Amino acid sequence: MKKNIFLIIVAAAFISLSFAPISITAVQAKTINLSYSIFFPATHGQCKAGINWAREVEKRTNGRVTITVFPGGTLTKANQCYDGVVKGISDLGMSCFAYTRGRFPVMEAIDLPHGYPNGQVATHVANGFYAVMTPAELNDVKVLYIHAHGPGLLHTKTPVQNLKELKGMKIRSTGLSAKVTKALGGVPVAMPQGATYEALQKGVVEGTFTPIETLKGWKQAEVIKYTTNCTGVGYTTAMFVVMNLKKWNSLPKDIQKIIEDTSTEWVDVHGAVWDNGDIKGREYTLSLGNKIIQLSNDENNRWKAAVQPIINGYIEAAEKKNLPGDKAVDEVKKLIENYSQTYVQ
C-alpha cells in the first residue's frame, strides 16, 4: 500500500515537472513584442505622447503587448522611418510625410499654407482628410493616426518685417514649406529638425520655417532672435503613426480594437500637446529676449497672395497625375472651417 502511494506521488511530481515548462512557454508565446521608431528626441512632448500611447496599449492589453520605443531616430532616421516600417525594421513608426517629398502626393494637400489656426485643428483636419480621401499611397501600412503642428511661422536671426527683407535669405524648410519659402522670396534649404539647431548656429541657414513650439522643443530659440507672426501663410506638417501591415494583420482582433481605440483617443492628446508646445515656445523665446514681429494686415495679405500659386500649382500637378487635387484642397478647407468651430476660442 505504501509502495503504491509512493509511486503515485512520484508520478504526480513527474507530470507536474513535465507540464510546467509547456505552461510557461504558452504564456510567453502570448506576449507580443513591438518596436516603435520615433524621430522626435525623447525629451520632446510629441515623443512623450507617443511613449504614453505605447504604455496605454500595454496597460489595456494587460501586458499581452509590450512596446519598445526608440526615440531620436536611433532605429530609423526621420526620412527612413516610413520605409523602415514597410520593411519591418520597426513594427511602428512616427515621422513626417514631408521628409520624403513626392512619396505621398495626396497627403501633401494637408501641408499647404491654408492658414491653420492651431495644432488641434491641424491634427483633426489631417485625420479627417485621411478618413475621407483614403489615398492608395498609404495602402502598404496600417495607419493608426495622424497628427500635425500649429501654424508654421518664420524664425530668423535678423528681423523680417516684409517680403523685401526676406528676399534671398537661406531658410530651413522641408516638403511643401520649401515651396512657401521660395514663393516668399527666400532660398529653401532642406533638412530635418534634428539638424536645424546646428545649421542656425553655424550660419548655414539664416532662419527656419517651423511652428513656434520648436523654439523650446528643439531649443531653437537659442539660435534665432526674431519670429515673424505670418499667420496668413500658416502651414502645417502632417505626421504619421503607422504599423507594419503584416504585423498588424497577425494581431488578434481584440488587440487590434484596443490599439485602434487608443489611437483614436490620442488624436486629441497630440493636438493638445502641439498647442501647449506653441504656448511654451512663445513664452520661452520671449524669456530669452527674442522678439515677435506682427505683420500689418496689408503685409499679411501680400504674403497670402504670394503663396496662393503654390495651392493652385498643387491642384494642377495632381490633376495631371489623375489625382483628386481640387477635391483634396476643397476637403482641407472644409475641414479647417468645421474644426475651427470647435477648437478655436
Secondary structure, DSSP 8 states (H G I E B T S, - for coil): -HHHHHHHHHHHHHHHHHHHHHHHHHHHHT-EEEEEEE-S-TTSHHHHHHHHHHHHHHHHTTTSEEEEEE-TTSSS-GGGHHHHHHHTSSSEEEEEGGGSTTS-TTTHHHHS------HHHHHHHHHHHHHHH--GGGTTEEEEEEEE-S-EEEEESS---SHHHHTT-EEE--THHHHHHHHTT-EEE---HHHHHHHHHHTS-SEEEEETTHHHHT-GGGS--EEEE-GGG-B--EEEEEEEHHHHHHS-HHHHHHHHHHHHHHHHHHHHHHHHHHHHHHHHHHHTT-EEEE--HHHHHHHHHHHHHHHHHHHHHHHHTT--HHHHHHHHHHHHHHHHHHH--
